[in-house]
Amino acid sequence: MDSAVENLVQLGLKEYEAKCYVALVGLGEANVRRIHEVSGVPRPRVYDVLNALDKKGFIEIRRGSPLMYYAVRPDIVVSFLKKDLDTAASESVKTLEALSVDAQQDYSPIWSCSLKAVQVELPHLIASGAMKLERSGTSLV
């Protein structure tokens, strides 16, 4: 049960959501008391967690007294989680690439480099025409 919970957390569920979902998969159908007993989630929190799982479409609720809960098939839940994870990953790449482009466009006329880097690279840059030295009022030596 612990590895199933850890895997679901890595896919984006919160720990209590994962614990309640795993408990429901194992139980088939259960009420809040039984879910609390099997999952170890504090009983007052089980209600909130089950509502969150219901909003995500990961569980179903059978009306009655008491309310009975059952899990949506794991392959369906995992496919939703993977899709959400893929979407978040794609959006992250786009956002980070945009930051990278913004950073490249911010030109700073001040460079900081070691003397060795200057001694090695400067002649190559001048020879290739990538850099032009202009004399200002100070000596380059």
Phi, psi and omega in degrees: 000322182297319181291325177296318179296313180301317180296318179293324176295318178296332178277354174124353177283153172283159186303312181295323176299315180297317180297316180292318180297314180298318178299317180294323177299317180290324183277333185088294177213138183201162173265176185300317181302313182292321178298317178300314182297317184280321185278331185082004177283134179306135187307316179300328181283334183303321181300311179297317182296317179295323176296319179295317179295324178295317179297327178281350181082021184265347176222164174240153180240129175260117183291149180153192179230110000280167174296140178244141184240145172216153186276143169289150183310135182303323181296326178289315180298314182295324178294323175296315181296319178297318179297316178297320179294317178297319179297315179297320179295315180298316179296322178297316179299314180300315181296315180293322177295322178296320177296320180297317179295318179298318180294323179291332181280340177280102183271130175247123181286353181257126178247150175234122179207162181283159179299320180298317179298320178295314181297324183277315189271328185303313179299323179293319180293320179292316182296325182279350181085004180287341181221143179236130178267133175237140181273128174254200183288354183246157181279146178274354182268000000 
